[in-house]
Amino acid sequence: MRNRISRRQLEATAYHEAGHAVAAIEMGFKVSSVSIQADEFSHGRTVHNNPLYRMNLNSHDHSDRLRLRVERAVIIALAGPEAQQRFNPRTIRKHDVKDDVDRVMRVLSEFTASNEELEAYFNLLRIRTRQLIALKWDAVRRLSRALCERTALSGAETRRIITADD
């Protein structure tokens, strides 16, 4: 188990997880739970349906349906670091976002023919993620505050908080 974290890191984690949860719901996926209770692997987690469930990335059948699913998965993955960055840029550490970005780059590399194209595709999706977080910032803030108060929320509670003003 990790040592206790500071209030600032707890808030940063709440914004990070809220970003993932808001993006998942906006992308049409069910969120089962959101937590900022630390374990030996992370400070928090958002559990949602896998956008790539039953999709074969290695099939070389890069249909529009698969590409759109991948883009949604990437936006969900990038939304956590993006929300944390918007909340407080000083709380972002490279190791905090490394897993999210590594996962994204592995998936996107299946759809690109060069590093130049991979970088451009990644940047496009990062811009779309930033715009989504900006558009849904009030929902991210509401959810992060609820997480700081309760540390864990069910999927139903998460959806209710996110859609409160929609």
SVG drawing of the C-alpha trace seen along z (x, -y; Angstrom):
<svg xmlns="http://www.w3.org/2000/svg" viewBox="-30 -25 39 35">
<polyline fill="none" stroke="black" stroke-width="0.4" points="0.0,0.0 1.3,-3.5 1.9,-6.1 -0.7,-8.7 -0.9,-11.3 -1.2,-15.1 -4.5,-16.9 -3.2,-18.5 -2.3,-15.1 -5.7,-13.7 -7.4,-16.6 -5.2,-16.1 -6.1,-12.4 -9.8,-13.2 -9.6,-15.5 -7.6,-12.8 -10.2,-10.1 -13.1,-12.5 -11.6,-13.3 -11.5,-9.6 -15.1,-9.1 -16.6,-12.1 -14.9,-11.2 -16.1,-7.6 -19.7,-8.6 -19.5,-11.3 -18.1,-8.6 -21.1,-6.4 -19.5,-3.9 -20.9,-2.7 -18.8,-3.6 -19.0,-1.0 -17.1,-2.9 -14.6,-5.7 -12.2,-5.8 -9.4,-7.8 -8.5,-5.1 -4.9,-4.3 -3.6,-0.8 -0.2,0.6 -0.6,-0.2 -2.2,-3.6 -3.7,-6.5 -7.1,-5.9 -9.1,-4.2 -12.0,-4.5 -13.7,-1.3 -15.7,-1.5 -16.7,0.7 -13.7,1.3 -14.2,-0.6 -12.1,2.1 -13.9,5.1 -14.1,7.8 -12.1,5.6 -9.1,7.2 -6.5,4.5 -4.1,6.9 -6.5,8.0 -5.4,5.3 -9.1,4.7 -9.0,1.1 -12.6,0.3 -14.1,-3.0 -16.0,-1.3 -12.7,-0.1 -11.0,-3.4 -13.8,-5.3 -13.7,-2.9 -9.9,-3.4 -10.3,-7.2 -12.9,-7.0 -10.5,-4.8 -7.7,-7.2 -9.8,-10.2 -10.9,-8.4 -7.3,-7.5 -6.0,-11.1 -8.9,-12.8 -7.5,-11.9 -4.1,-13.7 -5.8,-16.5 -8.3,-17.2 -5.4,-17.0 -3.3,-19.4 -6.2,-21.9 -6.8,-21.6 -3.2,-22.2 -0.3,-21.8 2.2,-21.5 0.6,-18.2 1.5,-16.4 4.5,-14.1 5.7,-12.2 5.3,-8.9 1.7,-9.8 0.7,-9.9 3.3,-7.5 1.0,-4.4 -1.9,-6.3 0.2,-7.7 2.1,-4.4 -1.2,-2.6 -2.5,-5.2 0.7,-5.2 0.6,-1.4 -3.0,-1.4 -2.6,-4.3 0.5,-2.8 -1.7,-0.1 -3.4,-2.8 -0.4,-4.8 2.4,-4.2 5.1,-6.4 6.2,-8.2 5.2,-11.5 1.7,-10.3 1.5,-8.7 2.5,-12.0 0.0,-14.0 -2.8,-11.6 -1.9,-11.6 -1.9,-15.5 -5.3,-15.6 -6.8,-13.4 -5.1,-15.3 -6.7,-18.5 -10.1,-16.8 -9.6,-15.6 -8.7,-19.1 -11.8,-20.5 -14.0,-17.8 -12.6,-18.5 -13.1,-22.3 -16.7,-21.8 -17.4,-19.4 -15.3,-21.2 -18.2,-21.8 -19.0,-18.1 -15.4,-17.2 -15.3,-19.7 -18.5,-18.4 -17.3,-14.8 -13.8,-15.6 -15.4,-17.4 -17.6,-14.4 -14.6,-12.1 -12.7,-14.2 -15.6,-14.0 -16.4,-10.2 -13.3,-8.7 -15.4,-6.2 -18.5,-6.4 -20.7,-3.8 -21.4,-4.1 -24.9,-5.4 -23.7,-8.1 -21.0,-9.1 -23.5,-9.4 -25.9,-11.4 -23.2,-13.9 -21.9,-14.3 -25.3,-14.8 -26.7,-17.1 -26.7,-20.2 -27.1,-18.7"/>
</svg>
